[in-house]
Amino acid sequence: PEHVADALWATFTHASTWGRMAAVDRQVLADLTAIPDVARTLKQRILSATEGPATTVFSQISRSPVLDPWLDEIAQNARQPAVRAKACRFLLERRVVWVAERRWKWTELKWCKGRFEPVFDERPLTGPDDFLAQLQRASLDASAMVRRVAAELLIQHLEAAGEQAVTLAERLAADRFPSVAERGRFALERLGRSS
């Protein structure tokens, strides 16, 4: 399992940039990640990675539901804040989004200029929906990146937060990071309160 996980880690790091990878090839990778011991090894690497492309690998593996049982654990315990933020976003939005491919887009045809733009794909998440508890946990995370995700999703789902919306918005508005505090103040304004 460790050797297969090594190969998959290296492959998933660059998989979204390979233009000639067919659906059959992607299915082979999904089948390999579905092997229970390989899935556990990949989950442990995503949790323990302190640097590197763990977020990219996590997104690519999440094309299939192999990591779904551990999403909550990843959202709480991953060492990289970007991985925790991605897992929190998946859980709060109840969907998994990844870069499926990159397509060339002409920006100035007469000068032969253009760029590759990402094309996203998604799948719904199944399982219990504990939006409020996950939002609370994300708003208390040590990383501003995760708290910013909590603030964005609070703004989008103020009704779903119910009575807790004001408390969450006030906590986020008092955050020491401007990007989080700004979103918290915006949520308070939407709720008819001032910070």
Number of C-alpha atoms within 10 A of each C-alpha: 16 12 10 16 20 14 11 20 22 12 15 20 18 13 20 19 16 12 10 9 12 9 9 9 11 15 13 11 17 19 12 16 25 17 13 12 14 19 19 19 18 25 21 13 17 23 21 15 15 13 9 10 18 24 21 21 21 24 20 25 23 22 20 17 17 19 19 18 11 12 20 16 14 25 27 19 15 22 17 21 20 18 27 28 26 23 27 26 23 21 23 23 17 18 13 22 19 19 18 17 18 16 13 10 12 13 11 10 9 7 8 8 10 12 12 12 12 15 12 12 12 13 14 11 16 12 8 8 13 11 18 16 12 18 23 18 16 26 24 15 18 10 16 21 20 26 28 25 22 30 29 17 19 26 20 13 16 18 12 12 20 10 10 13 22 18 13 21 29 18 17 29 24 15 19 10 15 14 16 24 23 17 24 29 21 20 28 23 13 13 15 9 13 12 13
